[in-house]
Amino acid sequence: MIEPRRICVVTSYAAATEPRAPRHAIAAKKAFPDADVVLVDLAPKGAPAGAEPALLRSHDIKRHTVEYPSRASGVARLAGRKLATRVGRAAFARFGVLHESIFGDRARGLTRVLLNIPSDIYIAHNIDTLLPAVQAADRHGAAVVFDCMEFYSDMGDGQDTTEAAAARALEARYLGRCALVMASSDTMADALGAEYGIPRPLATYNVPPTEQELPPRRGGGLNLYWRNSVIGFGQRGLEDIIEALAVLPSEVHLYLQGRQTPALASELTRRVESLGLRNRVHVLPPYAPHEAVRMAAPHDVGLCLERKGPRNHDLTVSNKMFDYHMAKLAVIATDLPGLADVIRRSGGGLLCRPGDPASLADPIRKLLAFPQLLGELQSNARRFALATGNIEMEIEKISSALKDAVARRKAAA
């Protein structure tokens, strides 16, 4: 391979909501300044694709947004795409055939889009982009880089068995031929290497940009902060902190942030009121991704309470963990491999048993009783974020890995 002239980065989400694809596009441009870097993202037809991340514009990265039908844009076309997904899954279940629509209808037609963007490297994000990227790479003699953000063959949260089996089959078939595989944590990198017999992937974490100035704390008692894309009970441990709060002193308050559906809001309200916590549980409105650190900063303790079960939850590390560190929060996390590994490295938090409200209440009591310990953990978290857990350091690491991958491919040619 000569020096790449075009690099195509593809994600099945909108660039404004995807924390990893834009930074990988920037890393590609940094590694190969003369290359034309194109970021392909997907968005529902008729809905705004979201603001273009400022870093893309400042690094001269082109964006190509592919629209897919939604219920609002046309029921008939959407129904046809949903049918294609069902047919694709049936074909895989019976014959082992892999198709671009097998993980959902959003990626239907993505292969054709990528075939029309001849590139030297395709950097694919999310399992539904891997097959289209491989097929485009085969057509154009290109290298494939895959960002394995999740343990896709065991996601939990309602993943059906056909989809899990298809993810395993796809990864088993193609990860070994990728010029570089990235993973969302060190524990994930170890697991993928062992699972598929491939060189250990590069661990790249979902870290935020460096924030030099932070807003002031709320003050008054101990303020806990739990965040998720959607506020609801399930694998993210919200029910555990609600139950723990009921046995904690009244000066401990809980702030929740994320989207709410009417049904989930009603369920939360019933649970909070049944435990007499109405004045101690506060729901904050959703926020834009670039505001994540500043939204967390007014609180004292950030919560990462994933429950044990799906391997994905055991191995991944949510971006909120690093937002909490950058926001100078002490962190309480469940003792799962991915989360515990970061806490041990940063010295910025305490661990509790997954799914155990009583175990969760203990470190909260400790931080309430020992303000000096709280301050030490907060300082450790902030120090780690500024030294290691930031996007600038990650981009340097990814850029170097991309250059090494191209050099290996040249040497093998």
C-alpha positions in Angstrom: 0.0 0.0 0.0 1.2 3.5 -0.9 0.4 6.4 1.5 -3.4 6.5 1.7 -5.0 9.1 -0.6 -8.5 8.7 0.8 -9.7 7.3 4.1 -13.4 6.7 4.7 -14.6 6.6 8.3 -18.1 5.2 8.6 -20.6 5.0 11.5 -24.2 4.0 11.7 -25.0 6.9 13.9 -25.1 10.7 13.3 -21.7 12.3 13.8 -23.1 14.7 16.4 -24.0 11.8 18.7 -21.1 9.4 18.0 -18.2 10.1 20.3 -15.7 7.8 18.5 -16.0 8.1 14.8 -15.2 11.8 14.6 -12.1 11.5 16.7 -10.9 8.6 14.6 -11.4 10.7 11.5 -9.3 13.4 13.1 -6.6 10.8 14.1 -6.6 9.6 10.5 -6.0 13.1 9.2 -3.3 13.7 11.8 -1.6 10.4 10.7 -1.9 11.2 7.0 -2.2 15.0 6.5 -2.3 14.7 2.7 -5.1 12.2 2.6 -8.7 13.1 1.8 -10.7 12.0 4.9 -14.5 11.4 4.6 -16.8 10.7 7.5 -19.9 8.8 6.5 -22.7 8.9 9.1 -26.4 7.9 9.1 -29.5 9.9 10.2 -33.3 9.4 9.9 -34.8 11.0 6.8 -36.4 14.4 7.5 -34.7 14.7 10.9 -31.8 17.1 11.5 -28.5 15.2 11.4 -27.2 17.4 14.2 -24.6 20.0 14.3 -21.3 19.1 12.7 -18.7 18.6 15.4 -16.4 21.6 15.3 -13.3 19.5 15.3 -14.3 18.0 11.9 -14.5 21.4 10.3 -11.2 22.6 11.8 -9.4 19.5 10.5 -10.8 19.7 6.9 -12.7 16.5 7.2 -15.6 16.0 4.8 -19.0 14.7 6.0 -21.3 12.6 4.0 -24.7 12.0 5.7 -26.8 9.1 4.5 -30.5 9.4 5.3 -32.6 6.3 6.0 -36.4 6.2 6.1 -38.2 6.6 9.5 -41.8 6.4 10.5 -42.1 10.1 10.1 -40.7 10.1 6.6 -42.8 7.3 5.1 -44.3 4.1 6.6 -44.3 2.1 3.4 -40.5 2.4 2.8 -39.8 1.8 6.4 -42.0 -1.4 6.4 -40.0 -2.7 3.3 -36.7 -2.2 5.1 -38.0 -3.9 8.3 -39.1 -6.8 6.1 -35.6 -7.0 4.6 -34.1 -7.3 8.1 -36.5 -10.1 8.9 -35.6 -11.9 5.7 -31.9 -11.3 6.3 -32.1 -12.8 9.8 -34.1 -15.8 8.5 -31.4 -16.4 5.8 -28.7 -16.3 8.4 -30.5 -18.6 10.8 -31.1 -21.2 8.1 -28.1 -20.9 5.7 -25.5 -18.8 7.6 -25.7 -16.0 5.0 -24.6 -12.6 6.3 -26.3 -9.5 4.9 -25.9 -5.8 5.6 -29.5 -5.6 7.0 -29.1 -8.3 9.5 -28.5 -5.9 12.5 -31.3 -3.6 11.5 -32.6 -1.5 8.6 -30.4 1.6 9.1 -27.5 0.1 7.3 -29.5 -1.1 4.3 -27.9 0.4 1.2 -24.7 1.3 3.1 -22.6 -1.1 1.0 -23.6 0.7 -2.2 -22.7 4.1 -0.6 -19.2 2.9 0.4 -18.6 1.2 -2.9 -19.1 4.7 -4.4 -16.4 6.2 -2.2 -13.2 4.5 -3.3 -10.7 4.6 -0.5 -7.5 3.1 0.7 -8.7 2.6 4.2 -12.2 2.0 5.6 -12.6 2.6 9.3 -15.8 1.0 10.4 -17.7 1.8 13.7 -20.5 -0.4 15.0 -21.2 -4.0 14.0 -23.7 -3.1 11.2 -21.0 -1.2 9.3 -18.4 -4.0 9.3 -19.7 -6.1 6.4 -20.3 -3.0 4.1 -16.8 -1.8 4.9 -15.3 -5.2 4.1 -17.1 -5.5 0.8 -16.1 -2.0 -0.2 -12.5 -2.8 0.8 -12.6 -5.9 -1.3 -13.8 -3.9 -4.4 -11.1 -1.2 -4.0 -8.2 -3.2 -2.6 -8.3 -1.3 0.6 -7.5 -2.0 4.3 -10.2 -2.3 6.9 -10.0 -0.9 10.4 -12.8 -1.9 12.8 -13.7 -0.2 16.0 -15.2 -2.9 18.2 -17.0 -0.6 20.6 -19.1 -3.3 22.2 -18.9 -7.1 22.8 -21.5 -7.5 20.1 -22.2 -11.2 20.5 -23.4 -10.7 24.1 -25.0 -7.3 24.5 -27.9 -8.1 26.8 -30.7 -5.5 26.9 -33.0 -7.6 24.7 -30.6 -8.7 22.0 -32.1 -11.7 20.3 -30.1 -14.9 19.7 -30.0 -14.6 15.9 -28.4 -11.2 16.1 -25.9 -12.4 18.7 -24.9 -15.4 16.6 -24.6 -13.2 13.5 -22.3 -10.8 15.3 -20.1 -13.7 16.4 -20.0 -15.2 12.9 -19.2 -11.8 11.3 -16.4 -11.1 13.8 -14.9 -14.6 13.5 -14.8 -14.2 9.7 -13.4 -10.7 9.4 -11.6 -9.4 12.5 -8.5 -11.5 11.6 -8.2 -9.8 8.3 -8.5 -6.2 9.6 -5.3 -4.1 9.5 -6.2 -2.8 13.0 -8.9 -3.6 15.5 -9.8 -1.2 18.2 -11.7 -1.9 21.4 -13.4 0.3 23.9 -11.4 -0.9 27.0 -8.3 -2.9 27.9 -10.5 -5.7 29.2 -12.4 -5.7 26.0 -9.2 -5.9 24.0 -8.0 -8.9 26.0 -11.3 -10.7 25.6 -11.5 -10.1 21.8 -7.9 -11.3 21.3 -8.7 -14.5 23.2 -12.1 -15.0 21.6 -11.0 -14.8 18.0 -7.3 -15.5 18.2 -6.3 -12.1 16.8 -3.5 -9.7 17.8 -4.6 -7.8 20.9 -6.7 -4.9 19.7 -5.8 -1.3 20.5 -7.8 -0.1 23.6 -9.2 3.4 22.9 -11.5 4.8 25.6 -14.5 7.2 25.3 -12.7 10.1 26.9 -13.8 13.8 26.7 -11.9 16.8 25.5 -9.9 18.6 28.2 -11.9 21.0 30.2 -9.7 23.7 31.8 -12.5 25.5 33.7 -15.3 23.8 35.6 -18.5 25.3 37.1 -18.9 25.4 40.9 -20.3 22.6 43.0 -24.0 22.7 44.2 -23.0 22.4 47.8 -25.2 21.3 50.7 -24.8 17.7 51.6 -23.5 15.0 49.3 -24.8 15.2 45.7 -24.8 12.0 43.7 -25.0 12.0 39.9 -26.3 9.2 37.7 -26.5 9.6 33.9 -27.7 7.6 31.0 -29.1 8.2 27.5 -32.5 7.2 28.9 -33.6 7.4 32.5 -35.0 4.0 33.3 -34.6 0.8 35.4 -32.6 -2.0 34.0 -28.9 -3.0 33.5 -27.6 0.5 34.3 -28.3 0.2 38.1 -30.8 3.0 38.6 -33.0 0.8 40.8 -30.0 0.0 43.0 -29.2 3.6 43.8 -32.8 4.4 44.5 -33.0 1.6 47.0 -29.7 2.6 48.5 -30.8 6.2 48.9 -33.7 5.1 51.0 -31.3 3.9 53.8 -28.9 6.8 53.5 -29.0 10.1 55.5 -31.3 12.8 54.3 -28.4 15.1 53.2 -27.6 12.6 50.4 -29.3 13.7 47.2 -29.5 12.0 43.8 -29.5 13.9 40.5 -30.5 12.0 37.4 -29.9 13.1 33.8 -31.1 11.7 30.4 -34.1 11.4 28.3 -37.4 10.2 29.7 -40.5 8.6 28.1 -43.8 9.1 29.8 -44.0 5.5 30.8 -40.5 5.5 32.3 -41.1 8.8 34.1 -44.2 7.4 35.7 -42.4 4.3 36.8 -39.6 6.3 38.4 -42.1 8.6 40.1 -44.0 5.7 41.6 -40.8 4.1 42.9 -39.4 7.3 44.4 -42.7 8.3 46.1 -43.1 4.8 47.5 -39.8 5.1 49.3 -40.4 8.7 50.5 -37.7 10.2 48.3 -39.6 12.8 46.4 -37.4 15.7 47.8 -34.1 13.9 47.4 -34.3 12.6 43.8 -34.0 15.3 41.1 -34.4 14.8 37.4 -32.3 17.1 35.1 -33.2 17.8 31.5 -31.2 16.1 28.7 -28.0 17.8 27.5 -25.9 18.0 24.3 -22.9 15.6 24.3 -20.4 18.5 24.3 -21.9 19.6 27.6 -21.4 16.3 29.4 -18.5 17.3 31.6 -20.0 20.7 32.6 -23.3 19.0 33.4 -21.6 16.5 35.7 -19.3 19.0 37.4 -21.7 20.6 40.0 -22.1 17.3 41.8 -19.8 15.4 44.2 -19.9 11.7 43.2 -20.5 10.1 39.8 -22.2 6.7 39.6 -21.4 3.9 37.2 -23.6 1.1 38.4 -23.8 -1.4 35.5 -25.1 -4.8 36.6 -23.3 -8.1 36.0 -24.7 -10.3 33.2 -24.0 -9.6 29.6 -20.3 -9.8 28.8 -20.6 -6.4 27.2 -21.4 -4.8 30.6 -18.5 -6.7 32.2 -16.0 -5.5 29.6 -16.9 -2.0 28.4 -16.4 1.3 30.1 -19.0 4.0 29.4 -17.9 7.5 28.4 -19.6 8.8 31.6 -16.8 7.3 33.7 -14.3 9.6 32.0 -16.7 12.6 32.0 -16.9 12.1 35.8 -13.1 12.1 36.1 -12.7 15.2 33.9 -15.5 16.9 36.0 -13.5 16.2 39.2 -16.1 13.9 40.7 -15.2 10.9 42.9 -16.6 7.8 41.2 -18.5 4.9 42.7 -18.6 2.0 40.3 -19.6 -1.6 40.3 -16.8 -4.1 40.6 -16.9 -5.3 37.0 -13.7 -5.9 35.1 -13.8 -2.9 32.8 -15.0 -0.4 35.3 -12.7 -1.6 38.1 -9.7 -1.5 35.9 -10.2 2.3 35.3 -10.8 3.0 39.0 -7.6 1.1 40.0 -5.6 3.1 37.4 -7.0 6.5 38.3 -7.3 6.1 42.1 -10.4 8.3 41.6 -13.1 6.2 43.2 -14.5 3.2 45.2 -16.1 0.0 44.1 -19.3 -1.9 45.2 -20.9 -5.2 44.3 -23.0 -5.1 41.2 -26.8 -5.2 41.8 -26.4 -4.8 45.6 -28.0 -1.7 47.1 -26.5 -2.4 50.5 -23.0 -2.7 49.1 -23.6 0.5 47.2 -24.7 2.4 50.3 -21.4 1.6 52.2 -19.0 3.7 50.0 -21.6 6.6 49.9 -21.7 6.6 53.8 -17.8 6.6 53.8 -17.6 9.6 51.5 -20.2 11.4 53.6 -18.4 10.7 56.8 -14.8 11.4 55.5 -14.8 14.7 53.4 -11.0 14.4 53.2 -11.3 11.1 51.4 -13.9 12.5 49.1 -11.5 15.4 48.2 -8.6 13.0 47.6 -10.6 10.9 45.2 -11.9 13.9 43.4 -8.3 15.3 43.0 -7.1 11.9 41.8 -9.9 11.7 39.2 -9.1 15.1 37.8 -5.4 14.5 37.7 -6.0 11.3 35.8 -8.3 13.0 33.3 -5.8 15.8 32.6 -2.8 13.5 32.2 -4.4 10.5 30.4 -8.1 10.4 30.2 -8.7 13.0 27.5 -9.4 13.1 23.8 -6.1 14.7 22.9 -4.1 11.8 24.3 -6.4 9.3 22.6 -6.1 10.9 19.2 -2.3 10.7 19.4 -2.5 7.0 20.3 -4.9 6.2 17.5 -2.9 8.2 15.0 0.3 6.3 15.8 -1.5 3.0 15.6 -2.9 3.8 12.1 0.5 4.7 10.8 1.9 1.5 12.2 -0.9 -0.5 10.6 -0.2 1.1 7.2 3.5 0.4 7.6 2.9 -3.3 8.3 0.6 -3.5 5.3 3.4 -2.0 3.1 5.9 -4.4 4.4 3.7 -7.4 3.7 2.9 -6.2 0.2 
